[in-house]
């Protein structure tokens, strides 16, 4: 063990001892404070529960006093006279309700639940209204349960709470019978026995009640509070409890913490002072030893020019971190950096300027890394970084962006501002690999990808990158030969009339049967062809071959997709017209499918090209409508003949869902503008019936056919009902 390691261990043990002592003292203090705080909070919680129950009892008592005062004042006598006519009794009860009873609805009922008079929202209440109230509380007069159960308070006035749906109602039942009548049960069917009223409980009432009785945040909730001291059950009509009267108790114990904060702060300051003193003494001793050893290690493991670790140190450090992965269960990232335009700086300003640039890059990289991460100069203008202990999944992306921001700022070299950039490749361990040589190779692959994508960016290694690199090389070498040697194939997907019986068009789809790699789908080589500048000859081959083969299908529209790069080519229109003339294909049967990206960048040039094509009889369709801007300006300004609804709207569509509403709107929009509407991705009979019902014109999808060779199109056209079996299934 070296002197540096011995000092580090001694420092670690000392710090651990101090930390443990402080933790014990702090735990004791916090334990006492927690007990005091919890006790004070619990006492206040019980008190507030008592205040809530007292508040509800008081409300019942006030209602009871009001009815007793009304009886004593003789106000209730007119409505208790069973000899009054119904109209007079209703008028007397309405006057009573307006003057003294603050309810949403009030009923004068017999003990059997027969309504003698009622007021509902300032209108005459009926027996039907009271029966609806009985469905909320079956323990009201005339209900199935005995009167007086499950209420708040006792005696002649009882308050009942009920929760229905999203609303809570307070129901009051006042017994107007005398004790003798109750004992004799001498109440005929026409005798007024109860006044029953209800009122919807709103938050304003709860706020007023909470303010009066000092209960904060009194409210009705539908999620059961965990603390039983913070809730009162509210029954539903079926007896189940789905709502609770809840409140937030005050916590006086929390205020006690402030009284002890100064003591805790004093202990913390004392510990920090002691910790700083010991740390200072230990650091002085460790620095003296480390300074001597660092000079020796620098000669063996440091890059002379940049002052960073060299490749040897980088490899050792990476091996150490990889060996610890299994024990720490953490992750690390390897970042390979290559400076952009470094050679230009060397060639323009000389090697001294290049050396100064390397030193400044090293300084910037060092300042943005965390403690524990490693940056090394691997050679030339190439740097490597080991990022350890990545807590967040996007930590390496964040570091990559910080590096880009730091290195794209200008460097001052010899009084001249020099701007460079860098490309970064990132590989992760253990996800991508746990071997040093493999990680470095994968990071190099990702670095190559970042350079191919335009430089001055970072790229993560992905398993498909190896295949993507092979495909790019293969496309660059083989695709041009495949076009020249006529080695590509075209498949066609039928476009069907809305009734599903007739093929009215076909869409050309290119396929590449590679002799070594098998059938390559267009998703893997179209984008590469655009990147490598081969999309124009490829598109011309597709258009030419499609026109030649579609001549044998008279009356059938031919749809061909157009790449944005191909459309913006200056000779695009002339190329289309030339191919039509050479193949003898009728321009009226050709339909070019464009995406919104074609017309966004240069609307004026796009409009001129589209008008020229239409002048020659070529139709134009707006493909993938709804996935981009979908601006009505495009439909109004540009000369489209058809819009194609993207398959994504049908993929998860339900008859009443949002996608169905959007599809319905697009179809009606197209019909209103005089455009034909074709729906892509039709795969089920339900989708077919829905599109037929809303007035779509054309259908395309696997329900009818996938992309098939020309011979299969010949067979389908020879049938009277080519899709009869598919629709029947």
Order of alpha helices (4+ residues) and beta strands (2+ residues): alpha-alpha-alpha-beta-beta-beta-alpha-beta-beta-alpha-beta-alpha-beta-beta-beta-alpha-alpha-beta-alpha-alpha-beta-beta-alpha-beta-beta-beta-alpha-beta-alpha-alpha-beta-beta-beta-alpha-alpha-beta-alpha-alpha-beta-alpha-alpha-beta-alpha-beta-alpha-alpha-beta-alpha-beta-alpha-alpha
